[in-house]
């Protein structure tokens, strides 16, 4: 909390996000893989970025009220709410800092099936957000949506199609 307070008082940022650290109590290989992937992808994100991580983040109250908070029409389980909220912050002229030393523990536990389900829903949700908010020029320019690159979204769709066709190949 002190670190977030210091950023707000010493800098021009309206929102601060941290990243999911490597620490997890789960020893399950899929959970550890997901944490490692999130940690790596956030470390490779720009410090001054255009989305928000609500899992470990803070926004100045007056800024939160100014942009009317989170949009309930975007399901938070897809990650679309964070992305859409960050987009509105940026459009309103606010700066979002990604503090790569502000670490949180991601408590979600994954199995292979739940990971595939989660990542498919996130890819689908973020794609729906890009379509509904006409974000394609930004996606094309940056070749990413938040920390998700197009190849990732395509691979999730291909994996889903593969599993679907594998199941129906028996029929």
C-alpha positions in Angstrom: 0.0 0.0 0.0 2.9 2.3 0.8 4.3 1.7 -2.7 1.0 2.6 -4.4 0.7 5.7 -2.2 4.2 6.8 -3.1 3.5 6.4 -6.8 0.3 8.5 -6.5 1.9 11.3 -4.5 5.2 11.5 -6.5 4.1 10.9 -10.1 1.4 11.9 -12.5 -0.2 8.5 -12.7 -4.0 8.1 -12.2 -3.8 4.3 -11.9 -1.2 1.7 -10.8 -1.2 -1.9 -11.6 1.2 -4.6 -10.3 1.9 -8.0 -11.7 1.2 -11.6 -10.7 4.4 -12.9 -9.1 5.8 -16.3 -9.3 4.7 -17.3 -5.8 1.9 -19.8 -5.6 1.0 -22.3 -3.0 -0.2 -24.7 -5.6 2.3 -27.4 -6.8 0.1 -28.3 -9.7 2.1 -28.1 -12.9 -0.6 -26.3 -14.9 -1.1 -23.6 -12.2 2.6 -23.1 -12.0 2.8 -22.8 -15.8 0.0 -20.2 -15.9 1.7 -18.2 -13.2 5.0 -18.3 -15.0 3.3 -17.3 -18.3 1.5 -14.3 -16.6 4.7 -13.2 -14.9 6.7 -13.4 -18.1 4.1 -11.6 -20.2 3.6 -8.8 -17.7 7.4 -8.3 -17.4 7.5 -7.8 -21.2 4.7 -5.3 -21.2 5.4 -1.6 -21.4 5.7 0.3 -18.1 3.2 3.0 -19.3 0.5 0.9 -20.7 -3.1 1.1 -21.9 -4.9 -1.5 -19.8 -5.5 -2.2 -16.2 -5.0 -5.2 -13.9 -7.7 -5.2 -11.3 -6.3 -8.2 -9.4 -3.5 -5.9 -8.1 -4.2 -2.4 -8.9 -5.4 1.0 -7.6 -7.1 4.0 -9.2 -7.5 7.4 -7.7 -11.1 7.8 -6.5 -11.9 10.9 -8.4 -10.5 9.3 -11.6 -12.5 6.2 -11.0 -15.7 8.3 -10.6 -14.8 10.5 -13.6 -14.7 7.5 -16.0 -17.7 5.9 -14.3 -15.9 2.8 -13.0 -16.0 -0.6 -14.5 -18.6 -1.4 -17.2 -20.8 -4.2 -16.0 -21.6 -5.3 -19.5 -18.1 -6.8 -19.9 -17.7 -10.0 -18.0 -14.7 -9.8 -15.6 -14.1 -13.5 -16.1 -13.0 -12.8 -19.6 -10.6 -10.0 -18.7 -12.6 -7.6 -20.9 -13.6 -5.4 -18.0 -10.0 -4.6 -17.1 -9.1 -4.0 -20.7 -12.1 -1.8 -21.4 -11.6 0.2 -18.2 -8.0 0.8 -19.1 -9.0 2.0 -22.5 -11.4 4.5 -21.0 -8.7 5.8 -18.6 -6.3 6.3 -21.5 -9.0 8.0 -23.7 -9.7 10.4 -20.8 -6.0 11.4 -20.8 -5.0 9.4 -17.7 -1.7 7.6 -17.3 -1.5 4.0 -16.0 1.7 2.7 -14.5 2.7 -0.9 -14.6 4.9 -1.3 -11.5 6.7 -4.6 -12.2 8.0 -4.7 -8.7 4.5 -4.6 -7.2 3.9 -8.3 -7.0 0.7 -10.2 -6.0 -0.1 -13.8 -5.7 -2.5 -15.2 -8.2 -4.7 -17.5 -6.2 -6.6 -19.3 -8.9 -5.8 -23.0 -9.3 -5.9 -24.6 -12.7 -6.2 -28.0 -14.2 -5.5 -28.6 -17.9 -9.2 -28.4 -18.7 -9.9 -25.2 -16.6 -6.8 -23.5 -18.1 -8.0 -24.2 -21.7 -11.5 -23.1 -20.7 -10.2 -19.9 -19.0 -7.8 -19.0 -21.9 -10.4 -19.7 -24.5 -13.0 -17.4 -22.7 -10.4 -14.7 -22.3 -9.4 -14.8 -25.9 -13.0 -14.8 -27.0 -13.9 -12.0 -24.6 -11.0 -9.8 -25.6 -11.8 -10.3 -29.3 -15.5 -9.4 -28.6 -14.2 -6.2 -26.8 -11.9 -5.3 -29.7 -14.9 -5.7 -32.1 -17.5 -3.9 -30.0 -15.2 -0.9 -29.2 -13.6 -0.7 -32.6 -10.1 -1.3 -31.2 -8.7 -3.1 -34.3 -6.5 -0.2 -35.4 -4.8 -0.2 -31.9 -4.5 -4.0 -32.0 -3.0 -4.0 -35.5 -0.6 -1.1 -34.6 0.6 -2.8 -31.4 0.1 -6.4 -32.6 -1.5 -7.3 -29.2 -4.4 -6.8 -26.9 -3.0 -6.1 -23.5 -0.5 -8.9 -22.9 -2.2 -11.2 -25.4 -0.7 -11.4 -28.9 -2.8 -12.5 -31.9 -0.9 -15.8 -32.2 -2.1 -16.7 -28.7 -5.7 -16.0 -29.5 -5.4 -18.0 -32.7 -3.7 -20.9 -30.9 -6.6 -21.1 -28.4 -9.1 -21.3 -31.2 -7.1 -23.9 -33.0 -6.8 -26.0 -29.7 -10.5 -25.8 -29.2 -11.2 -26.8 -32.8 -8.7 -29.7 -32.4 -10.3 -30.9 -29.2 -13.8 -30.6 -30.7 -12.8 -32.5 -33.9 -11.0 -35.1 -31.8 -14.1 -35.8 -29.8 -16.3 -36.0 -32.9 -13.8 -38.1 -34.9 -15.1 -41.1 -32.9 -18.5 -40.6 -34.5 
